[in-house]
């Protein structure tokens, strides 16, 4: 008789990226016995919810076992570690021309817990775009109209994983 494994192991996170020094709270679930492999940069490799402080890219594998049945489940988590300080990293150019590449000007918020704002202005100081969402960006239009090629100013503010405010400003060139 085939018995299906009832264990649904979960790390509680999707594959992710962090900056060097940032911590990750693991949230294992699915059984009573937990084993993390490797245990490198983990606070404890034998508990459900260790804290990880990876210093390099790593893939963690969680093995969860039920007691007394002894059923086993697995989950994995890939962590990409950027060896840069927490900040906004914004491309210096983008090309919203419909070719599917570099269509949107958006900040890469590394080590940022939240984004207070990301704004884009034209040279006259008119606000063309604003968001508070991490992965949103400007598509090169204003009120539905494509903007001309040229230099645009961006400003961003957010909070790092340590609770520090970061404010950055810069320019990006819209290329057609």
Secondary structure, 3 states (H helix, E strand, C coil): CCCCCCCCCECCCCCEEEECCCCEECCCECCCEEEEECCCCECCCCCCCCEECCCCCEEEEEEEECCCCCCEEEEEEEEEEECCCCEEEECCEECCCCCCCCCCECEEEECEEEEEEEEEECCCCCEEEEECCCCCCECCEECCEECCCEEEEEEEEEEECCCCEEEEEEEEEECC
